Amino acid sequence: MHSLACTWLALPRLVWACRALPCLSWTCLALPGLALPSLA
């Protein structure tokens, strides 16, 4: 649960990074696909 909480706290930073770094948008699109299976 600790790692899950840290993930949720980091999400806003990831969103900001995705907006600030369009060249990494493909990575941001892949993050949800990688995170959902690990949370399931």
C-alpha positions as a printed NumPy array, in Angstrom:
array([[  0.   ,   0.   ,   0.   ],
       [  2.931,   2.32 ,   0.644],
       [  4.071,   2.058,  -2.968],
       [  0.5  ,   2.645,  -4.14 ],
       [  0.236,   5.82 ,  -2.067],
       [  3.563,   7.023,  -3.441],
       [  2.306,   6.333,  -6.958],
       [ -0.819,   8.424,  -6.407],
       [  1.274,  11.239,  -4.931],
       [  3.551,  11.129,  -7.971],
       [  0.738,  11.174, -10.552],
       [  0.318,  14.988, -10.591],
       [  4.062,  15.319, -11.165],
       [  3.886,  12.818, -14.012],
       [  0.997,  14.723, -15.584],
       [  2.939,  17.975, -15.341],
       [  6.016,  16.314, -16.829],
       [  3.924,  14.933, -19.693],
       [  2.63 ,  18.401, -20.458],
       [  6.058,  19.974, -20.168],
       [  7.796,  17.289, -22.249],
       [  5.675,  16.508, -25.325],
       [  8.505,  14.389, -26.73 ],
       [  7.863,  11.906, -23.911],
       [  4.119,  11.775, -24.492],
       [  4.414,   8.19 , -25.773],
       [  5.886,   7.166, -22.421],
       [  3.038,   8.877, -20.566],
       [  0.513,   7.049, -22.735],
       [  2.193,   3.739, -21.873],
       [  2.351,   4.403, -18.097],
       [ -1.381,   3.731, -17.425],
       [ -1.159,   0.46 , -19.348],
       [  1.798,  -0.583, -17.193],
       [  0.32 ,   0.639, -13.92 ],
       [ -3.178,  -0.843, -14.192],
       [ -2.052,  -4.506, -14.342],
       [  0.233,  -3.958, -11.34 ],
       [ -2.65 ,  -2.441,  -9.343],
       [ -5.139,  -5.152, -10.328]])
